């Protein structure tokens, strides 16, 4: 750079007859031309040397063409500004603006590289298949870590840009290291953001939730629709959206119905007369399960779980491949079992209400007759 600046300074001396503004425009135009030509040549050479298998570098060159061109222009303008016939204040201000622009452009390219790496990694995972547990696991990890890294890149870029300004240099330093009153103020201001950022990294590593997991939160059933850097969106069963901070899933107990796999066992409870034939009810449940396309063929069971003087509690268990299917199968079993009781075993319905009504009426009749 120093050699280039010296060469440009020698070129400026040969144009001593021209006004300073014209010389400055000439040097800026020369720097722009040199940067654009150099960028075009370098991009063409690099593209020819890369093979088609280098998908990351091919995509990076294609998507960062504009910021790399601008960064090369900024780099070329540095010696031009130093050699131009400008005052010391003008030259310092121009160099400072170029430095800030260069830092921002590098941050832009880092963000782009991060997006490309995440997209290429997730290209081999599909969620539109029956067994998508592995795909959801990797998608959740990559999305959370990508957002966390994007925040860190943004903070680092902003910190470097602020450190170039003498008046707010301490603010930039406080974003990179803890120390001083300014860092304390910034740390307090960024505490919610940093807390959720750390919670996001914990969720990406330990994965208590993943994209499309079936969960029960705040006594509501739904699916994890989106995980951002600060909050989680849960799509409830009636299409409402429940928005919760990331820290909720670290600090609050909740149910995850698809933590290890999507298959679930559903329960349908029946309350019948204690004299109801359990064997016939068990045979009917098995018949309903085998005839249903929702059943996965794994679990079907009927058991008496409680017995009281007036009613017998029966639990019907059936399994299905995922939570929505399990819910539909439970409803189907409950509906068809009640239809079976109504049509073939009406005597199995609890009959305690009539007996209680008669028993309650006898003391009243006795008092009225006396």
C-alpha positions in Angstrom: 0.0 0.0 0.0 2.8 2.4 0.9 4.5 1.7 -2.5 1.3 2.3 -4.3 0.7 5.5 -2.4 4.2 6.7 -3.3 3.6 5.9 -7.0 0.3 7.8 -7.0 2.0 10.8 -5.2 4.6 10.9 -8.0 1.8 10.8 -10.5 0.1 13.7 -8.8 3.3 15.8 -9.0 3.2 15.5 -12.8 -0.3 17.1 -12.8 0.8 20.1 -10.7 -0.7 22.4 -13.4 -4.3 21.0 -12.8 -6.6 22.2 -10.0 -6.7 20.0 -6.9 -10.3 18.9 -7.3 -9.6 17.7 -10.8 -6.6 15.7 -9.7 -8.6 14.2 -6.9 -11.4 13.1 -9.3 -8.8 11.6 -11.6 -7.2 9.6 -8.8 -10.7 8.3 -7.6 -11.7 7.4 -11.2 -8.4 5.6 -11.7 -8.8 3.7 -8.4 -12.4 2.7 -9.4 -11.3 1.5 -12.8 -8.4 -0.5 -11.4 -10.6 -2.1 -8.7 -13.4 -3.1 -11.1 -11.0 -4.6 -13.7 -9.1 -6.5 -11.0 -12.3 -7.8 -9.5 -13.6 -9.1 -12.8 -10.3 -10.8 -13.6 -10.0 -12.4 -10.2 -13.6 -13.7 -10.2 -13.1 -15.2 -13.6 -9.9 -16.9 -12.7 -11.2 -18.3 -9.4 -14.3 -19.6 -11.1 -12.3 -21.5 -13.7 -10.0 -23.0 -11.1 -12.9 -24.2 -8.9 -14.6 -27.5 -9.7 -18.3 -28.1 -9.7 -18.0 -30.0 -6.5 -16.9 -26.9 -4.6 -20.6 -25.9 -4.1 -19.8 -23.6 -1.1 -17.2 -21.5 -2.9 -19.2 -21.3 -6.1 -22.2 -20.1 -4.2 -20.0 -17.7 -2.1 -18.5 -16.1 -5.2 -21.9 -15.7 -6.8 -23.6 -14.2 -3.8 -20.7 -12.0 -2.6 -19.9 -10.5 -6.0 -21.3 -7.1 -5.0 -19.8 -6.8 -1.5 -16.4 -8.1 -2.7 -16.4 -5.6 -5.6 -17.3 -2.8 -3.2 -14.6 -4.0 -0.7 -12.0 -3.9 -3.5 -13.1 -0.5 -4.5 -12.8 0.7 -0.9 -9.3 -0.8 -0.7 -8.2 0.9 -3.9 -9.6 4.2 -2.8 -7.4 4.2 0.3 -4.1 4.9 -1.5 -5.9 7.3 -3.9 -7.2 9.4 -1.0 -3.8 9.4 0.7 -2.1 10.6 -2.5 -4.8 13.1 -3.5 -4.2 16.8 -2.9 -6.6 17.0 0.1 -6.2 18.7 3.5 -5.2 16.6 6.5 -8.7 16.7 7.9 -10.3 15.8 4.6 -7.9 12.9 4.1 -8.4 11.6 7.6 -12.2 11.8 7.3 -12.2 10.0 4.0 -9.9 7.2 5.3 -12.1 6.8 8.3 -15.3 6.4 6.2 -13.5 3.9 4.0 -12.4 1.9 7.0 -15.9 1.7 8.4 -17.3 0.7 5.0 -14.7 -2.0 4.7 -15.6 -3.4 8.2 -19.3 -3.4 7.3 -18.6 -5.1 4.0 -16.5 -7.9 5.7 -19.4 -8.4 8.1 -21.8 -8.6 5.2 -19.7 -11.3 3.5 -19.4 -13.2 6.7 -23.2 -13.2 7.1 -23.5 -14.4 3.5 -21.0 -17.2 4.0 -22.9 -18.3 7.1 -26.2 -18.5 5.2 -24.7 -20.5 2.4 -23.0 -23.0 4.7 -26.3 -23.5 6.6 -28.3 -23.9 3.4 -25.8 -26.4 1.9 -25.8 -28.5 5.1 -29.6 -28.7 5.3 -29.9 -29.6 1.6 -29.6 -33.3 2.4 -32.4 -33.4 5.0 -36.1 -33.5 4.1 -39.0 -33.0 6.6 -41.7 -34.0 4.1 -41.2 -37.8 4.8 -42.8 -40.1 7.3 -39.7 -40.6 9.5 -38.3 -37.1 9.7 -36.9 -37.1 13.2 -33.3 -36.9 12.1 -34.1 -34.1 9.6 -35.9 -32.1 12.3 -33.0 -32.5 14.7 -30.4 -31.1 12.2 -32.7 -28.4 11.0 -33.4 -27.2 14.5 -29.7 -27.2 15.4 -28.6 -25.4 12.2 -31.3 -22.7 12.4 -30.6 -21.8 16.0 -26.9 -21.9 15.7 -27.0 -19.9 12.5 -29.1 -17.2 14.2 -26.8 -17.1 17.2 -23.7 -16.8 15.0 -25.4 -14.1 13.0 -26.0 -12.1 16.1 -22.4 -12.6 17.2 -21.1 -11.5 13.7 -23.3 -8.5 13.8 -22.2 -7.5 17.3 -18.5 -8.0 16.4 -18.9 -6.0 13.2 -20.6 -3.2 15.1 -18.0 -3.2 17.8 -15.1 -2.9 15.3 -16.9 -0.1 13.5 -17.5 1.8 16.8 -13.9 1.3 17.8 -12.8 3.4 14.9 -14.7 6.4 16.2 -12.7 8.1 19.1 -15.8 9.5 20.7 -17.6 6.1 21.1 -14.5 3.8 21.1 -15.3 2.6 24.6 -18.7 1.4 23.5 -17.1 -0.7 20.8 -14.6 -2.1 23.3 -17.4 -2.9 25.8 -19.1 -5.1 23.2 -15.9 -7.2 22.9 -14.7 -7.3 26.5 -16.2 -6.9 29.9 -14.7 -4.0 31.8 -15.5 -0.4 32.8 -18.7 1.5 33.3 -19.6 1.4 29.7 -19.4 -2.3 29.5 -21.6 -2.6 32.5 -24.3 -0.4 30.9 -24.1 -2.3 27.6 -24.2 -5.6 29.5 -27.3 -4.7 31.4 -29.0 -3.4 28.2 -28.1 -6.6 26.3 -29.0 -9.0 29.1 -32.3 -10.2 27.7 -30.7 -10.6 24.3 -27.7 -12.5 25.6 -29.9 -14.6 27.9 -32.0 -15.8 25.0 -28.9 -16.2 22.9 -27.4 -18.6 25.4 -30.7 -20.4 25.8 -30.8 -20.8 22.0 -27.4 -22.4 22.0 -28.5 -24.7 24.9 -31.6 -25.7 22.9 -29.5 -26.3 19.7 -27.1 -28.6 21.7 -29.5 -30.5 24.0 -32.6 -30.2 21.8 -35.6 -30.3 24.2 -37.6 -29.1 21.2 -37.2 -29.4 17.4 -39.0 -28.0 14.5 -42.5 -29.6 14.1 -42.4 -31.2 17.5 -45.8 -31.8 19.1 -45.8 -30.1 22.5 -48.1 -29.1 25.3 -47.3 -25.6 26.7 -49.4 -23.4 28.8 -52.1 -26.1 28.8 -52.3 -25.8 25.0 -51.4 -28.5 22.4 -49.5 -27.5 19.2 -46.5 -27.9 17.0 -43.2 -26.0 17.1 -43.5 -23.9 14.0 -40.5 -21.6 14.2 -37.4 -21.1 16.5 -35.7 -17.7 16.2 -32.8 -16.3 18.1 -35.1 -14.9 20.9 -38.5 -16.7 20.8 -40.3 -19.8 19.7 -43.6 -19.8 17.8 -46.0 -22.7 18.6 -48.8 -23.4 16.1 -51.7 -24.5 18.2 -54.3 -27.1 17.1 -56.8 -24.4 16.1 -54.2 -22.4 14.1 -53.5 -19.8 16.8 -49.9 -18.9 17.4 -48.4 -19.0 20.9 -45.1 -17.0 21.1 -42.8 -17.9 23.9 -39.2 -16.8 24.8 -36.5 -19.3 24.3 -35.8 -19.3 28.1 -39.3 -20.7 28.6 -38.2 -24.1 27.3 -35.1 -24.1 29.5 -36.8 -23.0 32.8 -40.4 -24.3 32.6 -41.6 -27.9 32.5 -43.5 -28.8 29.3 -44.6 -31.9 27.4 -42.9 -33.0 24.2 -44.9 -35.7 22.5 -42.3 -36.4 19.8 -39.0 -36.2 21.7 -37.6 -39.5 20.6 -40.1 -40.6 17.8 -43.4 -39.5 16.4 -45.4 -42.5 17.4 -47.7 -42.2 20.3 -50.2 -44.2 22.4 -53.6 -42.7 22.6 -56.2 -43.2 25.4 -59.9 -43.3 25.2 -61.8 -43.7 28.5 -65.2 -45.5 28.8 -67.5 -45.5 31.9 -69.9 -48.5 31.9 -72.0 -50.5 34.3 -70.0 -52.9 36.5 -71.9 -55.8 34.9 -70.8 -54.9 31.3 -69.0 -57.8 29.5 -65.4 -56.7 29.3 -64.4 -59.5 26.9 -66.9 -58.3 24.2 -65.6 -54.7 24.7 -62.0 -55.9 24.2 -62.9 -57.8 21.1 -64.7 -54.8 19.7 -61.8 -52.5 20.3 -59.4 -54.9 18.5 -61.8 -55.0 15.6 -62.0 -51.2 15.4 -58.3 -50.9 15.5 -57.6 -53.4 12.8 -60.2 -51.8 10.5 -58.8 -48.3 11.0 -56.2 -47.0 8.5 -55.0 -44.7 11.4 -53.7 -47.6 13.5 -50.0 -48.4 13.2 -50.5 -52.1 14.2 -48.4 -51.9 17.4 -50.5 -51.3 20.5 -54.2 -52.1 21.1 -55.3 -52.9 24.7 -58.4 -52.6 26.9 -58.2 -52.8 30.7 -60.4 -52.1 33.7 -58.6 -49.3 35.5 -61.1 -48.5 38.3 -64.2 -50.0 39.8 -66.7 -48.1 41.9 -70.2 -49.3 43.2 -72.0 -47.5 40.4 -69.6 -47.4 37.4 -66.6 -49.3 35.9 -63.8 -47.3 34.3 -62.3 -48.9 31.2 -59.2 -47.6 29.4 -58.7 -48.2 25.7 -55.2 -47.9 24.3 -54.3 -47.6 20.6 -51.1 -46.4 18.9 -50.6 -44.3 15.8 -47.6 -43.0 13.8 -47.8 -39.4 15.0 -49.6 -37.0 17.4 -52.4 -35.8 15.0 -53.1 -39.3 13.8 -53.2 -40.5 17.4 -55.7 -37.8 18.3 -58.0 -38.7 15.4 -57.7 -42.4 16.2 -58.7 -41.8 19.8 -61.8 -39.9 18.6 -62.7 -42.7 16.2 -62.3 -45.4 18.9 -64.4 -43.4 21.4 -67.2 -42.8 18.8 -67.4 -46.4 17.6 -67.2 -47.9 21.1 -70.1 -45.7 22.2 -72.1 -46.7 19.1 -71.4 -50.4 19.9 -72.7 -49.9 23.4 -75.8 -48.1 22.2 -76.7 -50.6 19.5 -75.6 -54.0 21.0 -75.1 -53.5 24.7 -77.5 -50.8 25.9 -77.6 -52.5 29.3 -73.9 -51.7 29.8 -74.5 -48.0 30.2 -74.4 -46.8 33.9 -77.8 -47.0 35.5 -77.0 -45.4 38.8 -78.8 -42.1 38.1 -82.3 -43.6 38.2 -81.5 -45.6 41.4 -80.2 -42.5 43.1 -83.3 -40.5 42.1 -85.6 -43.1 43.5 -83.6 -43.3 46.8 -83.6 -39.6 47.1 -87.4 -39.4 46.5 -88.3 -41.9 49.3 -87.5 -39.7 52.3 -89.4 -36.7 50.8 -92.5 -38.9 50.2 -92.3 -40.2 53.8 -92.1 -36.7 55.3 -95.0 -35.5 53.2 -97.2 -38.4 54.2 -96.5 -37.9 57.9 
